[in-house]
Amino acid sequence: MSITIAVVAQGMMGSGVGKRLHERGAEVRTLLSGRSAASAERARAAGMDCNAISPQTAQRVAAIIEPTGAKFVDGGIIGGPPRDGYSGPAIYASGPAVAETKVLRDWGLDWRAIDGPVGAASGLKMSYAGITKGITSLGSAMMLGAARFGCAEALVAELSSSQPQIFGYLKNSIPRMYDKAYRWVAEMEEISDFLGANPPSRDIYAAIARLYDFLAAAEAEENPGPDNAVKTLNKVLGR
């Protein structure tokens, strides 16, 4: 059986998914009009950047797609881009037509259909990312605060002793966040939209979006000074 699949975005995730599909024999197509040279190169290398959206945004997209006669299935990705030796990421999908997409399991994707309407898969992604990336943001904020008031070393010692699992997670997740922080800004804004019916929760993630914007700017500095946030976090973490 042959299959043709279009991958719209050519970021690390989109190109990774496209590459895996291509390796399993699928014909993968994309659109490069207006895209950067880097996007074009990723697409070429993959043989052909998905960003998370809120359920509300997914429903608005569905409202645009459905009048065309095409079927819309909501999706959310959990995990890193496909690579050799890694079977993920998990791709969750929902909506009335989700059963028709299960064939993608035969083409190398960890495709997980869940029983729910359009918005359920995106809601799962928002909830998961809100926890994992939210923890990373809280750890970053508190470590920067501790460094500012001269208690970072004591904080690290206490976390290592009383909360080793949390500290282990932060020690790995914070450095891996730096070069992705610019993308996480929009994702946190979508999570804020997702939580819009609960203003306190909504405001938390709007503020986290601003924190990631601040960290992205620090990561982009060409000649960072001693007060650079990324340098400070690395110092706290002993990197």
Secondary structure, 3 states (H helix, E strand, C coil): CCCEEECCCCCHHHHHHHHHHHHCCCEEECCCCCCCHHHHHHHHHHCCCCCCCCHHHHHHHHHHHHHHCCCCCEEEEECCCCECCECCCEEEEECCCHHHHHHHHHHCCEEEECCCCCCHHHHHHHHHHHHHHHHHHHHHHHHHHHHHCCCHHHHHHHHHHHCHHHHHHHHHHHHHHHHHHHHHHHHHHHHHHHCCCCHHHHHHHHHHHHHHHHHHHHHHCCCCCCCCHHHHHHHHCCC
